[in-house]
Amino acid sequence: MAAKRRPTAADVAQVAGVGLATVDRVLNGRAPVRKETVDRVKEAAEQLGYHALPLIRRRVSARIANVRLGFVLQKQADPFYQNVATALRREFSSRLEVSGKLEIVFVDEISARSLGKKILEVGTRTDAVACVAIEHPLVVEAIDELNLQRKSVFTLLSGISASGVTGYIGLDSRKVGRTGAFIISRMAPAKGKIATLVGSHRYRGQEVSEIGFRSFFREIGDEARLLETIVNLDDPEVAREVTTILLDRHVDLAAIYDAGGGRDGIIEAIRTHSSGQRPIVVCNDLTGATRSALIDGIITCVLCLPVEAFARAVIDEMIASITGLRAVAPNRTLPFNVVFPENLPA
């Protein structure tokens, strides 16, 4: 009688419904694997009597305890930042390799002093901190102070020039701006003004998006259509006021590109304006308000951070900086989603 074949890692992968590389990561700890995935691999190994089952069980039980991760986000009332906070909590709770807690704080007063103070406070009492920061000497000073304390500091969505920054995680802002310009150049009327809004020029990400947007129109010889950039402080009420002024002053307004926040105010201004003007509008972030506005035809397109993938990348890099199991990526950019009404995710 032929001897019974010994189960292989490929058999475990097939039963668990994962790739062979995932089984390898579980066995060798080469990269973080979500808890539910590890559980499936362990159950498959148990079912098959896989010879490396004791090693898998050790991987399951070998957790780094009491890890403290800190986050400084902005605008607590902004649905986008609430979505990010939810995704970060969910991602951290799913991790097998660490246990501990997250501290997430929001800063509504976006001044350099208040932001720098909060980053320093949160960073001092955690093992690693990630923040959405503006470019300012007081913020740089806070981050460099944490670096002296041997704390890892990551910038999210908008980088800054501090030497103490461990890494940046977010989008390629230049590509975002040029993509917005490409869409508007193809969809907006051939004549008429084009408005650009930013939250603040202190956000390097927004500034680079604006530069990319303008450089595209400069290249195609259509820069004369661009109005002076307007700052809306990432505030919906300010954004509503400036958008209303734009609609009042420019009956030929062809398009609006919002490189920052305040999108709810833009939507409200266009929806309620007496002229009924419908310029092409490209903005950031898929929220309840932008989803409704896409469906209603108030805005044209949303350039979106993939929030779940972003949270996964952030937790990956912060854990790596604490455990030292691999080198931290100094610049981790993610592909962004381009969402029209026709491809709205469920």
N, C-alpha and C positions, 0 to 999 in steps of 0.2 A: 504494500500500500504506500502510495506516495506521501511524503512528509507534508504536513500542513504548512503552507507558506506563511512566513513571518510578516506581520503587518508592517508597512512602511509609512514614512512621513506623508507620501502621496495619498495613501489610503486614509490617513487621518484627515488630510485636507479635504478629500472628497466627501467623507462622512460629515465633517463640520461645515461644509459649504463655504470654504475659504480657499485662498490660493496657497500653493506650497511655500511661497515666500513668507506668508503670515505664520505658518507653522514654524518655520525657521526662526522668525523673530521671537516667537513665544519660547522656543527652546533655548535660544542663545542670548536673549535680551538685547538684540541689536538695535531696536527702536521701540518706542512706546506702542502698545497695543491696547485697544479699548477693552474694558473689563468683560463686557458681554461676549466679545470675540474670543478672549482667552477661555472663558467658561465653556464655549462651544468646542474649542480645541480639546480642553481637558475631558469633557464628556465623551467626545469621539474617541480619544485615546483609551479611556476606561472601557468603552464599549468593545473596542477592538483588541484590548489587551496589549497595547503598544508598549514596546520594551522601555521607552524613555518616559513612561508615565511618572515615575518618581521625580524626575527632573522637572517635568511640567508642574507637578504639585509644589515643588520647592519654589518655582518661579511665581506661582500663585500666592504663596504665603510670604514671599520676600518683599515686603513693602517698606518704603522709607516713611517713617512716621513723623507727624508734627511739622510738616512743611507749611510754611506761611507765605502766601502770595498776596501782594497788595496791588490794587488798581486805582488809579485816579482818572475818572472819566468826567465828562462835562454835561451840563444841562440835564438835570435829573428828570425834568418834565418832557424831554425830547424822546419820542418813541424809539428812535434809532438807538440811542444809548441804553435804553431799557432793554432792547433786543440784544445788544452786545452783552450787557450784564447777565442776562438770562442764559445766553449761550456759553459764557465763561463758567458760570456756576455748574451748568449741566455737564460741560466737558470735564471739569475738574472732578466732579463726583463720580464720573464713569471710569476714572483712571485706576488701574490695578497697581501700578508701581509706586504710588505715593498715597499717603493719607495726610490730612491736615485741614486747613481752612483757608478760605478766601476772605479778604477784606476789600470791599468795593465802596469807594466814596465818590460823590459827585461834587463838582465845583460849579456853582451857578454864576458866581462873580468872576468873570474871566479877566482878572488883572494879574500882572506878572507877580506881584507880591503875594497875593492870596494863593495862586497856583504853586509857586515855588515853596511856600510854607507848607502846603498840604502834601506835596510830593516828598518833602523832607520828613514830615511827621509819619506818613504811611511807610516810607522806605526804612525809617529807623526801627520800626517795630515789626518788620516782616523780613523774610529771607531774600526776596526779590520783588521789585516793583515795576509796573508798566503804566505808562501815562500818555494821555493825549495832551501835548504841550505846545505852547507858543514859543517862538524864537525871541528870547529876551535874556539879558545878562543875569537877572535874578533867578530865572529858571535854570540857566546853565550853572549858576553858582550852587543851587540846591542839588543838582544831579552830580556835579563834581564832588560835593561834600559826601554824598552817599558812596561815591566811588572810593573815597578815602576810607570809608567804613567797610570796604570790600563787599558792598552790596551791588547786585546786578540791577541795572536800570534799562528798561526797554521803552522806546518811544513807539506809540501806536498811531497809525494813519497819517501822521505828520512828523517828519524827522526834525531834529535840531542839531546844532553844531557842537554841542558839548562833547569834550573828549572822554568824559566818563560814561557815555552811552554804550551799553553792551551790544545792543542791536536794534534795528528798526523792523517792524512788522506792519505791513499794510499793502497799499496799491502803488503802482508806478504812476504817479500823479501826472507826469508829462503825457503818458499814453491816454490817461483819462481825459485830459483837456483836449488833446488832438482828436480823440474819438468823438467828443461832443461837437467839435468844430466840423468834422467830416459829416456827421449826421445833419447838422444844421445847413451846411453848404449844399447838401443834396435835397433837403426837404423844404427849406424855407423859400419864399418868393425870391426871385432874382434881384428884386429891388427892395429897398427899405432898410431901416436901421436894425442893428443887432446889439443887444444889451448884455453886459457881463456883470454878474454879482459875485462878491466874495464876502465871507464873514469878517475876516480881518487879514491884512497883509502880514501879520505876525505868525500866521500859520504857514509854514513853509510848503505844506502839501497843497493848500489852496493857491498860494502864489505861483507854484510851479504849474498847477493846472491852468491857471489864467495865462501864464506865459506860453504854454503849449497850445492853448486855444487861439491866442492872438498870432502865434508864429505860423499856424496853419493858414489863416486868412492872409497873412503877409506873403506867404509863398505863392498863393494862387492870385495875388494881385487884387484882393478885395478888402484890404484893411480899412479903406475909407468908410466902409459901412459900420465899423465898430464904434460904439459910443464909449465915453470914458467909463472906466470900471467904477461900480458903486459898491460901497461897504454897507452890509446890512446887519453886522454884529451877530450873525447867526440867530437873530431874534425874529420870530414870526411877525410881530407887530411892526417892527422897522421894515422888514421885507414887504409887508402889505403896503405900507405907506410909499416906499420908493417905487414899487411896481405900479401902484395907482398913478403916481406922478409920471412914470414912463408912458403909460397908456394915454394919459391926458395930453402930454406934450408931443407925442409922436404917433400920429394917426397911421403912419406907414411902418410901425414897429413890426419887423418881420420875425424876430426870434429873441429868446432870452436864454442865456446859459448861466446857471447857478452853480458856481464852483464850491460853494460852502453850504451852510444850513439855511434856516428860515424858509424852507420850501412850503410850509403850510400857509404862510402869509402870501407868497406868490400865488398859490392856488386860489386863495380866497379873493385876492384882488382881481384876478382874471375872471373868476366865476361871477363876481358881483358888479363888474364895471358896466356902466350904462351903454358903452359903445358896442358891446358884444364882440370886441376884438379877440381873435384867437391866434396869437403868435405861436410859432413853433417853440416849445419849451423843453429843454434838456436839463435835468437836475440829478441829484444824488439820492440814493437810499430808497429801498422799497419798504414803505410803512403803510398803515391803514389808509392814511390820507392820500399818499401818492398812488396807491392802488386804485382808489376810487376816482382820482383825477385822471388816471390813465384810461379807465373805462369810460369816463364821461367826456373824454377828448379835451380836457383842460390842459394837460401836459402831454407831451409827445413820446418821451423816452426817459428812462431812468437808468443811470449807470450805478450798479450796485456792488457793494462789498459782499462777498459770499460769507455771511456772518458765521455759519457753522465751521467752515474751513478755516476762517480767520481765528476763531476761538481755539480750534485744535492746534494751529500753528503757534499761537501765543503760549498756550500751556506747554506745548512741546519744548519751546526755546527756554522758557523760564525754569522748567524742571531740569533741563540739560545744564543750565547755568549753576544750579544748586548741587546736582549730583556729580557733575564732571564726567559722566559716562561717555559723552561725545562733545565735540567742539560746537560752540554756539554759532549759528549763522549770523553774521553781522548785518545782513540786508536780506530780509525774506519778503519778497513781493509775491502777491497772489494775483491770479487772473480775475478780472472783474466781469460781472454779468451785464449784458445790454438787454434791457427789458422794454418791449413795446406792448401795447394792449393785446396783440395777437399771440404773444408768448408768455403771458403772465403765468407764473407758477401757481399751482393749486394751493 
